[in-house]
Amino acid sequence: MNKKVISLLMCGVLTASMLIGGCGQSKKHALGVNAKDTGKVIILYPGEETDEMANFINNELNPRLKEEIGEEVELVYRGWDQYWEQKSIMLAAGDEIDLYWDGLQDIGPMVNNKQCQPLDELIEQYGQDMKKVIPDTQLSGGVVDGVQYGIPSAYAPSSGMFQLVCVRQDMMDDVGMTDIKTADDLVEFAEKVAEAHPEMSGPADVIYKPLTRYFQDEPLTWCSAGDSVVYGEKTKKAYSYFESETFKKVAQFNRSMYEKGLYRDELTTNYNERDSRMQQGTYLWVEGSVGKENEILSSVRANAPEAKLKSYLLDPEQDKYITACGGEVLCIPYSAQNPIGSMKFLNWLYSSKDNYMFAIYGPEGENYTIENDRIVLKDPAFGGYFYEWMFRNVNYQMFTTDVTDEFIDSYTHWDDGAIASDVMAFHFDNANVKNEATAIGELINTEIMPILCGYVDYDEAFPQMQQHLKDAGMDKYLAEVQKQLDEYLASK
């Protein structure tokens, strides 16, 4: 099989899964709040199991959970390169999964595909402590057609989501650069490092969403209809992203990066591994988020001890939009054997700062201490147990001692002046265009992502791609999004 065919098969899996949602629905019915409490919560979890995590779960967390709420947890791991595909397959098959994580922007397709059950009664009976630190305004992001289907779990500053670039600041310092504001700055950074440090591997990510911010003619927001549709915040219209001028500019920029030898083929052929690449310690940048540099620093330093990370917003003078109630959502599927236990576990985690810190960092004194409201790690490479970003909450969040006061001040005021997107709580229902959604998703995998990544030349491939997009029903799909958007905006 040649390289291009491999690319067509492998790239864009994440994007397509975001568009389509799941593969079907579980044959089992929602168990509801009167279901039997099995005493064990099975959590589908992205990443790879480590001995440290297994020891923490079995010997520290579970004994405490068992004593305090009568529950234990069991994590079922799926690697980042296959998590979304495996999640859809497992939920469609009715596998025993009680709780799982996904991106909040996918809540609409997940509801359509019966991958998450209503949570209103569960929250009412078992989630009241959680509601004290996750307010209704935050929870509203997980409401579809008046029903709470997911818990938007990251309650923290979030404007400019998907628009930042997390870079190796130590490499920037080494080559004499002080800022990243433009696409040309990125090129200069990559070129200077390639010359000064040929042992480095270049960028880890094609960062098409941060580049979209830079090249867009008006603020564009992905609006719960997969990556194929964006909402123009000024024109109040939905657009086919892959047929836009912005897409063209992003694709041509990424193509130029390949032609200059600054991108490696793996950025396209193994697109979903961009985060794990960055953590190898030899790559220069990856799509960022508010605070991502702190989230992944310990992993990067495990391979590059002197590494420093910093996130930059391209074209920082543009307005920042709050596009979702945080980027993460926790869901309980219809196949859950222990929905009560799932909610009890989440309620326990959010019921106190002590529980929150214990779940993420373990018992105080073992891997860390707290001094002057900062986390002092005994081993700087320790990144915690449960992902902090998955449960982040401003009421409990603390920073390690290596996080600068400058960052904390910026983080605290990050959303100051930000604009709430018109479509922040819009959830697209693709029930009327499921066939079109499937066809477009397949096209993303086979043709579109290689163009977007710059692996295939835009000018050569676009005419055929556009025709195939039309054949797949893009016009009908876009019209349905616009119809629902108009109804949603009118209702507001």
C-alpha positions as CSV (number, residue, x, y, z in Angstrom):
1,M,0.0,0.0,0.0
2,N,1.5,3.3,-1.0
3,K,2.0,6.3,1.3
4,K,-0.9,8.4,-0.1
5,V,-3.3,5.5,0.4
6,I,-2.1,5.1,4.0
7,S,-2.7,8.8,4.5
8,L,-6.2,8.6,3.1
9,L,-7.0,5.7,5.5
10,M,-5.4,7.1,8.6
11,C,-5.8,10.8,8.7
12,G,-8.9,12.7,9.9
13,V,-10.3,9.9,12.1
14,L,-10.9,12.3,14.9
15,T,-12.6,14.9,12.7
16,A,-14.8,12.3,11.0
17,S,-15.9,10.8,14.3
18,M,-16.8,14.3,15.5
19,L,-19.0,14.8,12.5
20,I,-20.8,11.4,12.5
21,G,-21.1,10.8,16.3
22,G,-21.6,7.1,16.9
23,C,-22.2,3.9,14.9
24,G,-25.6,3.2,16.1
25,Q,-27.4,2.8,19.4
26,S,-27.2,0.3,22.2
27,K,-29.8,-2.4,22.3
28,K,-30.2,-1.8,26.0
29,H,-32.5,0.8,27.5
30,A,-31.6,3.5,30.0
31,L,-31.6,2.1,33.4
32,G,-32.7,5.3,35.2
33,V,-32.1,6.4,38.7
34,N,-33.8,3.3,40.2
35,A,-31.3,1.0,38.7
36,K,-29.3,-1.4,40.8
37,D,-26.1,0.1,42.2
38,T,-23.4,-2.5,41.3
39,G,-20.8,-0.8,43.5
40,K,-18.3,-0.6,40.6
41,V,-18.1,2.3,38.1
42,I,-16.5,1.3,34.8
43,I,-14.9,4.3,33.1
44,L,-13.8,4.4,29.5
45,Y,-10.6,6.5,29.6
46,P,-8.2,7.9,27.0
47,G,-4.6,7.1,27.1
48,E,-2.4,4.2,28.3
49,E,-2.4,2.5,31.7
50,T,0.6,3.0,33.9
51,D,1.8,1.0,36.9
52,E,1.5,4.2,39.0
53,M,-2.1,4.8,38.0
54,A,-3.1,1.2,38.6
55,N,-1.5,1.3,42.1
56,F,-3.3,4.6,42.9
57,I,-6.7,3.3,41.8
58,N,-6.4,-0.1,43.5
59,N,-4.6,0.8,46.7
60,E,-5.5,4.4,47.4
61,L,-8.6,5.7,45.6
62,N,-10.8,2.6,45.6
63,P,-10.5,2.0,49.4
64,R,-11.4,5.6,50.1
65,L,-14.3,5.5,47.6
66,K,-15.6,2.2,49.0
67,E,-15.6,3.6,52.5
68,E,-17.1,7.0,51.7
69,I,-19.7,6.3,49.0
70,G,-19.7,2.5,48.6
71,E,-18.3,2.6,45.1
72,E,-15.1,1.5,43.3
73,V,-13.8,2.5,39.8
74,E,-12.3,0.5,37.1
75,L,-10.7,2.2,34.1
76,V,-10.9,0.7,30.6
77,Y,-8.1,2.4,28.6
78,R,-8.0,3.1,24.9
79,G,-5.1,4.9,23.3
80,W,-5.5,8.4,22.0
81,D,-5.1,7.2,18.4
82,Q,-8.1,5.0,18.7
83,Y,-10.2,6.3,21.5
84,W,-13.0,8.0,19.6
85,E,-13.5,5.1,17.1
86,Q,-13.4,2.5,19.9
87,K,-15.8,4.6,22.0
88,S,-18.4,4.6,19.3
89,I,-17.9,0.8,18.6
90,M,-18.1,-0.1,22.3
91,L,-21.2,2.0,23.0
92,A,-23.0,0.7,19.9
93,A,-22.3,-2.8,21.0
94,G,-23.7,-2.1,24.5
95,D,-20.5,-2.8,26.3
96,E,-20.5,-2.3,30.0
97,I,-19.3,1.3,30.2
98,D,-20.7,3.5,33.0
99,L,-19.0,6.8,32.3
100,Y,-16.9,8.3,29.5
101,W,-15.4,11.5,28.4
102,D,-15.6,13.3,25.0
103,G,-15.5,16.8,23.6
104,L,-18.5,19.0,24.4
105,Q,-18.9,20.0,20.8
106,D,-20.0,16.4,20.0
107,I,-22.9,16.3,22.5
108,G,-25.5,16.7,19.7
109,P,-24.4,13.8,17.6
110,M,-23.9,11.6,20.7
111,V,-27.5,12.3,21.7
112,N,-28.7,11.5,18.2
113,N,-26.9,8.2,18.3
114,K,-28.2,7.2,21.7
115,Q,-24.7,7.3,23.2
116,C,-25.7,9.2,26.4
117,Q,-28.7,9.0,28.6
118,P,-30.7,11.8,30.4
119,L,-29.1,12.9,33.6
120,D,-31.6,15.2,35.2
121,E,-33.0,12.8,37.8
122,L,-29.5,11.4,38.5
123,I,-28.2,14.9,39.2
124,E,-31.2,15.8,41.3
125,Q,-30.9,12.7,43.5
126,Y,-27.1,12.2,43.6
127,G,-25.4,15.3,42.2
128,Q,-26.3,18.2,44.5
129,D,-22.7,18.7,45.8
130,M,-21.4,18.8,42.3
131,K,-23.9,21.5,41.4
132,K,-22.4,23.8,44.1
133,V,-19.3,24.1,42.0
134,I,-20.6,23.5,38.5
135,P,-23.4,26.1,38.2
136,D,-26.5,25.9,36.0
137,T,-24.9,28.3,33.5
138,Q,-22.1,25.8,33.0
139,L,-24.4,22.7,33.0
140,S,-26.5,24.3,30.3
141,G,-23.8,23.4,27.8
142,G,-24.8,19.8,28.2
143,V,-28.5,20.4,27.6
144,V,-30.1,19.2,24.3
145,D,-33.8,19.9,23.7
146,G,-34.3,20.8,27.3
147,V,-32.7,17.5,28.6
148,Q,-29.4,17.3,30.5
149,Y,-27.4,14.6,28.6
150,G,-23.8,15.5,29.6
151,I,-21.9,17.3,32.3
152,P,-19.6,20.0,30.9
153,S,-16.8,19.3,33.4
154,A,-14.2,21.9,32.6
155,Y,-15.4,25.0,34.5
156,A,-12.6,27.5,33.8
157,P,-11.6,30.3,31.4
158,S,-12.1,29.1,27.9
159,S,-12.3,31.9,25.3
160,G,-10.3,31.4,22.2
161,M,-10.7,27.6,22.5
162,F,-8.9,25.6,19.7
163,Q,-7.2,28.9,18.6
164,L,-3.9,28.8,20.6
165,V,-0.5,27.3,19.7
166,C,1.5,25.6,22.5
167,V,5.2,26.0,21.6
168,R,8.6,25.0,23.0
169,Q,9.5,28.3,24.6
170,D,13.0,27.2,25.4
171,M,13.6,26.7,21.6
172,M,12.2,30.1,20.9
173,D,14.6,31.6,23.5
174,D,17.5,29.7,22.0
175,V,16.9,31.1,18.5
176,G,16.2,34.6,19.7
177,M,12.5,34.9,19.1
178,T,10.2,36.6,21.7
179,D,6.7,36.2,20.3
180,I,4.4,34.3,18.0
181,K,1.6,36.4,16.5
182,T,1.4,35.4,12.8
183,A,1.7,32.5,10.5
184,D,5.0,33.9,9.2
185,D,6.3,33.8,12.8
186,L,5.6,30.1,12.9
187,V,7.6,29.6,9.7
188,E,10.5,31.6,11.0
189,F,10.5,29.6,14.3
190,A,10.5,26.3,12.5
191,E,13.2,27.4,10.0
192,K,15.5,28.8,12.7
193,V,15.2,25.7,14.9
194,A,15.7,23.4,11.9
195,E,19.0,25.2,11.2
196,A,20.2,25.5,14.8
197,H,19.0,22.1,16.0
198,P,18.7,19.6,13.2
199,E,18.1,16.8,15.8
200,M,14.7,18.3,16.5
201,S,11.7,16.9,14.6
202,G,9.8,20.2,13.7
203,P,6.1,20.9,14.4
204,A,4.0,18.1,15.9
205,D,0.7,19.4,14.5
206,V,-0.7,21.2,11.4
207,I,-2.7,23.4,13.9
208,Y,-5.5,24.1,11.4
209,K,-7.9,25.6,13.9
210,P,-5.4,28.2,15.2
211,L,-4.5,29.0,11.6
212,T,-8.2,29.3,10.8
213,R,-8.4,32.2,13.4
214,Y,-5.4,33.8,11.7
215,F,-6.7,33.5,8.1
216,Q,-10.4,34.0,8.6
217,D,-12.3,37.0,7.2
218,E,-14.7,37.1,10.1
219,P,-14.8,35.2,13.4
220,L,-15.7,31.6,12.7
221,T,-17.0,29.1,15.2
222,W,-17.4,25.4,14.8
223,C,-21.1,25.0,15.7
224,S,-21.8,21.4,16.9
225,A,-22.2,20.1,13.4
226,G,-18.8,18.5,12.9
227,D,-15.8,20.1,11.4
228,S,-17.5,20.6,8.0
229,V,-19.6,23.6,9.1
230,V,-18.6,26.9,10.7
231,Y,-20.7,29.8,11.9
232,G,-19.9,33.4,11.0
233,E,-20.3,35.4,14.1
234,K,-20.8,38.7,12.1
235,T,-22.9,37.4,9.2
236,K,-24.9,35.0,11.4
237,K,-24.7,32.3,8.8
238,A,-23.4,28.8,8.5
239,Y,-20.7,28.1,6.0
240,S,-19.2,25.0,4.4
241,Y,-15.7,25.2,5.9
242,F,-14.1,23.0,3.3
243,E,-15.3,25.3,0.5
244,S,-14.3,28.5,2.2
245,E,-11.5,30.9,1.4
246,T,-10.2,30.3,4.9
247,F,-9.8,26.6,4.3
248,K,-7.9,27.4,1.1
249,K,-5.5,29.7,2.9
250,V,-4.9,27.1,5.7
251,A,-4.4,24.3,3.3
252,Q,-2.0,26.3,1.2
253,F,0.0,27.4,4.2
254,N,0.3,23.8,5.4
255,R,1.3,22.7,1.9
256,S,4.1,25.3,1.9
257,M,5.3,23.8,5.2
258,Y,5.6,20.4,3.6
259,E,7.4,21.9,0.5
260,K,9.9,23.6,2.8
261,G,10.6,20.3,4.5
262,L,9.3,21.7,7.9
263,Y,6.4,19.2,8.2
264,R,6.9,15.4,8.4
265,D,4.5,13.0,6.7
266,E,3.4,11.7,10.1
267,L,1.6,14.9,10.8
268,T,-1.0,13.8,8.2
269,T,-0.7,10.0,8.3
270,N,-0.8,9.9,12.1
271,Y,-2.8,13.1,12.7
272,N,-4.4,12.0,15.9
273,E,-1.0,11.3,17.6
274,R,-0.1,15.0,17.6
275,D,-0.3,15.4,21.4
276,S,1.8,12.3,22.0
277,R,4.3,13.6,19.5
278,M,4.7,16.8,21.3
279,Q,5.3,15.0,24.6
280,Q,8.3,13.1,23.0
281,G,10.4,16.2,23.6
282,T,11.7,16.8,20.1
283,Y,8.7,18.7,18.5
284,L,8.1,22.4,18.4
285,W,4.3,23.0,18.7
286,V,0.9,21.6,19.0
287,E,-2.6,23.1,19.1
288,G,-3.0,24.7,22.5
289,S,-5.6,25.7,25.0
290,V,-5.7,27.9,28.0
291,G,-3.2,26.3,30.3
292,K,-2.2,23.4,28.1
293,E,1.5,24.2,28.6
294,N,1.1,23.3,32.3
295,E,-1.0,20.2,31.5
296,I,1.7,18.5,29.4
297,L,4.9,20.1,30.7
298,S,5.8,17.1,33.0
299,S,5.3,14.7,30.1
300,V,7.5,16.8,27.8
301,R,10.2,17.2,30.5
302,A,10.3,13.4,31.0
303,N,12.1,13.4,27.6
304,A,13.4,17.0,27.4
305,P,14.2,18.0,31.0
306,E,15.0,21.6,30.1
307,A,11.9,22.2,28.2
308,K,9.7,25.3,28.7
309,L,6.3,25.7,27.1
310,K,4.1,28.7,26.4
311,S,0.8,29.1,24.5
312,Y,0.3,31.9,22.0
313,L,-2.9,33.3,20.4
314,L,-2.4,34.0,16.7
315,D,-3.6,37.5,15.7
316,P,-4.1,38.4,19.4
317,E,-5.8,41.7,18.5
318,Q,-8.9,39.8,17.2
319,D,-11.8,39.3,19.6
320,K,-11.9,36.2,21.6
321,Y,-15.1,34.2,21.7
322,I,-16.4,31.9,24.3
323,T,-17.7,29.1,22.1
324,A,-18.7,26.4,24.6
325,C,-19.2,25.8,28.3
326,G,-15.7,24.4,28.5
327,G,-14.4,21.9,26.1
328,E,-15.0,18.6,28.0
329,V,-18.1,16.6,28.7
330,L,-18.8,13.6,30.8
331,C,-21.6,11.2,29.8
332,I,-23.3,8.1,31.1
333,P,-24.4,5.8,28.2
334,Y,-27.6,3.8,28.0
335,S,-25.5,0.6,28.4
336,A,-24.3,1.7,31.8
337,Q,-24.8,-0.9,34.5
338,N,-24.2,1.5,37.3
339,P,-25.4,5.0,36.4
340,I,-26.1,5.8,40.0
341,G,-22.5,4.9,41.0
342,S,-21.2,7.1,38.1
343,M,-23.1,10.2,39.4
344,K,-22.1,9.4,43.0
345,F,-18.4,9.2,41.9
346,L,-18.6,12.6,40.2
347,N,-20.5,14.1,43.1
348,W,-17.8,12.8,45.4
349,L,-15.0,14.3,43.3
350,Y,-16.6,17.7,43.2
351,S,-17.9,17.7,46.8
352,S,-14.7,19.1,48.3
353,K,-11.3,20.5,47.4
354,D,-9.7,17.6,49.3
355,N,-11.5,15.0,47.2
356,Y,-10.7,16.9,44.0
357,M,-7.0,17.1,44.8
358,F,-6.9,13.5,45.9
359,A,-8.4,12.2,42.6
360,I,-5.9,14.2,40.6
361,Y,-2.7,14.3,42.6
362,G,-3.2,11.6,45.3
363,P,-2.8,12.0,49.0
364,E,-1.0,15.1,50.1
365,G,2.5,14.3,51.3
366,E,3.1,11.4,48.9
367,N,3.8,13.2,45.6
368,Y,3.3,16.8,46.6
369,T,2.8,19.2,49.4
370,I,0.9,22.5,49.4
371,E,2.7,25.7,50.4
372,N,1.3,29.3,50.0
373,D,-1.6,28.0,47.9
374,R,0.8,26.3,45.4
375,I,1.5,22.6,44.7
376,V,5.0,21.7,45.4
377,L,5.9,18.5,43.5
378,K,8.5,16.2,44.9
379,D,9.2,15.0,41.4
380,P,8.8,17.7,38.7
381,A,7.9,15.0,36.2
382,F,4.9,13.9,38.1
383,G,1.8,14.8,36.1
384,G,-0.9,13.6,38.5
385,Y,-3.3,10.7,38.2
386,F,-6.7,11.6,36.7
387,Y,-6.3,14.2,34.0
388,E,-6.7,17.6,35.6
389,W,-8.1,19.2,32.4
390,M,-10.9,16.7,32.4
391,F,-12.3,17.8,35.7
392,R,-10.9,21.4,35.9
393,N,-12.9,23.7,38.2
394,V,-12.0,27.2,39.1
395,N,-13.3,26.7,42.7
396,Y,-10.6,24.1,43.4
397,Q,-7.9,24.6,40.8
398,M,-4.3,25.1,42.0
399,F,-1.0,25.6,40.3
400,T,2.4,24.1,40.8
401,T,5.3,26.2,41.9
402,D,6.9,26.3,38.4
403,V,3.9,28.2,37.0
404,T,4.7,31.9,36.9
405,D,2.7,34.6,38.6
406,E,2.5,36.2,35.1
407,F,0.6,33.2,33.8
408,I,-1.7,32.9,36.7
409,D,-2.7,36.6,36.4
410,S,-3.2,36.2,32.6
411,Y,-5.2,33.0,33.2
412,T,-7.4,34.6,35.9
413,H,-8.3,37.4,33.5
414,W,-8.3,35.4,30.3
415,D,-12.0,35.8,29.6
416,D,-12.2,39.5,30.5
417,G,-13.7,41.2,27.5
418,A,-14.5,37.9,25.7
419,I,-17.7,37.7,23.7
420,A,-20.1,34.8,24.2
421,S,-20.7,33.2,20.9
422,D,-24.3,33.2,19.5
423,V,-24.0,29.4,19.2
424,M,-22.4,28.6,22.5
425,A,-25.3,26.3,23.5
426,F,-26.5,25.3,20.0
427,H,-26.6,21.6,19.4
428,F,-27.2,20.4,15.9
429,D,-29.6,17.5,15.4
430,N,-28.5,15.5,12.3
431,A,-31.5,13.1,12.3
432,N,-32.7,14.5,9.0
433,V,-29.3,14.3,7.3
434,K,-27.7,11.2,8.7
435,N,-26.9,9.7,5.3
436,E,-25.3,13.0,4.3
437,A,-23.4,13.1,7.6
438,T,-22.0,9.6,7.0
439,A,-21.0,10.4,3.4
440,I,-19.3,13.7,4.3
441,G,-17.5,11.9,7.2
442,E,-16.1,9.3,4.8
443,L,-15.0,12.0,2.4
444,I,-13.2,13.8,5.3
445,N,-11.2,10.7,5.9
446,T,-10.3,9.9,2.3
447,E,-9.9,13.3,0.6
448,I,-10.3,16.4,2.7
449,M,-7.9,16.0,5.6
450,P,-4.9,15.3,3.4
451,I,-5.7,18.6,1.6
452,L,-6.3,20.5,4.9
453,C,-3.0,19.1,6.3
454,G,-1.1,20.2,3.2
455,Y,-0.1,16.7,2.3
456,V,-2.0,17.0,-1.0
457,D,-1.8,20.2,-3.1
458,Y,-5.0,22.3,-2.7
459,D,-5.1,23.7,-6.3
460,E,-4.8,20.2,-7.8
461,A,-7.2,18.4,-5.5
462,F,-9.9,20.9,-4.6
463,P,-12.1,20.8,-7.8
464,Q,-12.6,17.0,-7.4
465,M,-13.0,17.3,-3.7
466,Q,-15.6,20.0,-4.0
467,Q,-17.6,17.9,-6.5
468,H,-17.4,14.9,-4.2
469,L,-18.6,17.1,-1.4
470,K,-21.6,18.1,-3.4
471,D,-22.3,14.5,-4.4
472,A,-22.2,13.6,-0.7
473,G,-25.0,16.0,0.0
474,M,-23.1,19.0,1.5
475,D,-25.6,21.5,0.3
476,K,-28.5,19.7,2.0
477,Y,-26.5,19.2,5.2
478,L,-25.5,22.9,5.3
479,A,-29.2,23.9,4.7
480,E,-30.3,21.8,7.6
481,V,-27.7,23.4,9.9
482,Q,-28.8,26.9,8.8
483,K,-32.5,26.0,9.3
484,Q,-31.8,24.8,12.9
485,L,-29.5,27.8,13.5
486,D,-32.2,30.2,12.4
487,E,-34.7,28.6,14.7
488,Y,-32.3,28.6,17.6
489,L,-31.4,32.2,17.2
490,A,-35.0,33.2,16.8
491,S,-35.9,31.4,20.0
492,K,-33.2,33.3,21.9
